Amino acid sequence: MTSIVIAITGASAIQLGERSIQLLLQNNKSVDLILSKGAYEVAKSERNINIPVDPKSQEDFWRNKLSVESGKLTCYRWNDHSASIASGSHRTKGMVIVPCSMGTLGRIASGFSLDLIERCADVHLKEKRPLIICPRESPFNLIHIENIKRLSLAGALIVPPIPAWYTNPKTIEDIIDFIVVRLFDSLGENLEGIKRWVGPNK
């Protein structure tokens, strides 16, 4: 089963990454998961959750938290440069960085890999595999825009987490689901178990 790499960085809105993991596993997908060092701190401050760093303990943590037994989940330490996904020889269907901090985005745009997330993104660009980046920042300054442009020209797809109001969302979960659906539509994944907008109510 060809995996999808999910990376969660230290940007706000870790809920988008959580929901992405949950939906992929519920749809029996294979997920390679990396959290940046900063993501653990954001999870603690925004969600009041302590995510284990140890890969096996983290796999058990996500299974329990997201109440999902299906699919395949493999977790990696942010500094594990010997991981299989750090090599182009490891086949994947694509990589999604959600949410993506502007620091991570800038280093990827510069070809400067400090951790496994940035190295894995570099691999996806050089192998011309799908790389989807969900930048979580506002407003963008000119440096952000130039870095986004460089990544777009290099083959990455930039999908900001922008909600839509034509869906008449009633809860935060509705907004999260809309954003996550758009992310994985961009990867060609038709995820089941999620409400999709099918047109205006008449």
C-alpha positions in Angstrom: 0.0 0.0 0.0 1.6 3.3 -1.1 1.6 5.7 1.8 0.7 9.4 2.1 3.1 11.5 4.2 1.4 13.8 6.6 3.6 16.5 8.3 2.4 18.7 11.1 4.5 21.8 11.9 4.5 24.3 14.8 1.9 26.5 13.2 -1.5 27.2 14.7 -4.5 24.9 13.7 -3.1 21.4 14.5 -6.8 20.3 14.3 -6.4 20.2 10.5 -3.6 17.7 10.8 -5.5 15.6 13.3 -8.6 15.4 11.1 -6.4 14.6 8.1 -4.9 11.6 9.9 -8.3 10.4 11.2 -10.0 10.5 7.8 -7.1 8.8 5.9 -7.0 6.0 8.5 -10.8 5.6 8.4 -10.5 5.3 4.6 -8.0 2.5 5.2 -5.0 4.5 3.8 -1.4 4.1 4.8 -0.1 7.2 6.6 3.6 8.2 7.4 3.3 10.9 10.1 5.9 13.4 11.1 5.5 16.1 13.7 8.0 18.9 13.9 9.6 19.8 17.3 7.4 22.9 17.5 4.2 20.9 16.8 4.5 19.2 20.2 4.5 22.6 21.9 1.6 23.9 19.9 -0.4 20.8 20.7 0.2 21.3 24.4 -0.6 25.0 24.4 -3.6 25.0 21.9 -5.1 21.6 22.6 -3.8 20.8 26.0 -2.5 17.4 24.8 0.9 15.8 25.4 1.8 13.8 22.3 4.5 11.1 22.9 7.7 11.5 20.9 8.5 7.8 20.8 7.1 6.6 17.4 5.4 3.4 18.7 3.8 5.3 21.7 2.7 8.0 19.3 1.0 5.5 17.0 -1.0 4.2 20.0 -1.8 7.7 21.1 -3.3 8.7 17.8 -5.2 5.4 17.5 -6.8 6.0 20.9 -7.4 9.7 20.5 -8.9 9.5 17.0 -10.8 6.2 17.8 -9.7 4.5 14.6 -8.3 1.0 14.1 -8.2 0.8 10.3 -5.5 1.8 7.9 -1.7 1.8 8.6 0.0 4.5 10.7 3.8 4.9 11.0 5.2 7.7 13.1 8.6 9.2 12.9 10.8 11.5 15.0 11.4 15.0 13.5 15.2 14.4 13.5 15.2 10.8 12.1 17.2 11.5 8.9 17.7 7.7 8.5 13.9 7.1 8.1 12.9 5.4 4.8 10.8 8.5 3.8 14.0 10.6 3.8 15.0 8.7 0.6 13.6 9.0 -2.9 13.7 5.2 -3.1 10.8 5.0 -0.7 7.6 5.3 -2.9 4.8 7.5 -1.7 1.6 8.9 -3.2 2.4 12.4 -2.0 3.0 14.6 1.0 0.8 17.1 2.7 2.1 19.6 5.2 -0.8 20.7 7.3 -0.6 23.2 8.9 2.7 24.6 7.6 4.6 27.3 9.4 6.3 30.0 7.3 9.7 28.9 8.8 9.2 25.4 7.4 7.9 26.8 4.1 10.9 29.1 3.8 13.5 26.4 4.5 11.9 24.1 1.9 11.9 26.9 -0.6 15.6 27.4 0.0 16.4 23.7 -0.2 17.6 23.9 3.4 16.6 20.8 5.3 17.0 20.9 9.1 14.6 18.1 10.0 12.8 15.1 8.5 9.8 17.2 7.3 12.0 19.5 5.2 14.1 16.6 3.9 11.0 14.7 3.0 9.5 17.7 1.2 12.7 18.1 -0.7 12.5 14.5 -1.8 9.0 15.0 -3.1 10.0 18.0 -5.1 13.1 16.3 -6.6 11.1 13.1 -7.4 8.3 15.2 -8.9 5.7 13.7 -6.5 2.8 15.7 -5.2 3.7 18.1 -2.4 0.8 20.0 -0.9 1.5 22.8 1.5 -1.1 24.4 3.7 0.4 27.6 5.0 -1.0 29.0 8.2 -0.1 32.7 8.3 -1.8 36.1 7.9 -1.0 38.5 6.4 1.7 37.3 4.1 4.8 39.6 3.8 6.8 39.8 0.6 9.3 37.2 1.7 6.4 34.7 2.3 5.0 35.5 -1.1 8.3 35.0 -2.8 8.9 31.7 -1.0 5.4 30.5 -2.0 6.1 31.5 -5.6 9.4 29.5 -5.6 7.7 26.4 -4.2 4.8 26.7 -6.7 7.3 27.0 -9.6 9.2 24.0 -8.2 6.0 21.9 -8.4 4.4 22.2 -5.0 0.7 23.0 -4.7 -0.2 25.7 -2.2 -3.6 25.2 -0.5 -4.2 27.8 2.3 -6.7 26.8 4.9 -9.4 29.2 3.8 -13.0 28.3 4.8 -16.0 28.8 2.6 -19.3 30.3 3.8 -21.4 29.0 0.9 -21.5 25.7 2.7 -23.3 27.3 5.6 -21.1 25.8 8.3 -22.7 25.3 11.6 -19.7 24.3 13.7 -15.9 24.5 13.7 -15.8 20.9 12.7 -17.7 21.8 9.5 -15.1 24.4 8.7 -12.2 21.9 9.4 -13.8 19.2 7.2 -14.3 21.6 4.3 -10.6 22.6 4.4 -9.4 19.0 4.8 -11.6 17.8 1.9 -10.1 20.5 -0.4 -6.6 19.4 0.6 -7.1 15.8 -0.3 -9.1 16.6 -3.4 -5.9 18.3 -4.6 -4.1 14.9 -4.0 -6.8 13.0 -5.9 -8.2 11.3 -2.7 -12.0 11.0 -2.5 -12.4 10.5 1.2 -15.6 8.9 2.5 -17.2 9.5 5.8 -17.2 13.3 5.4 -19.9 15.7 4.4 -19.2 17.3 1.0 -20.8 20.3 -0.6 -22.8 19.3 -3.6 -24.3 22.6 -4.6 -26.7 25.2 -3.3 -29.8 24.1 -1.5 -32.9 24.9 -3.6 
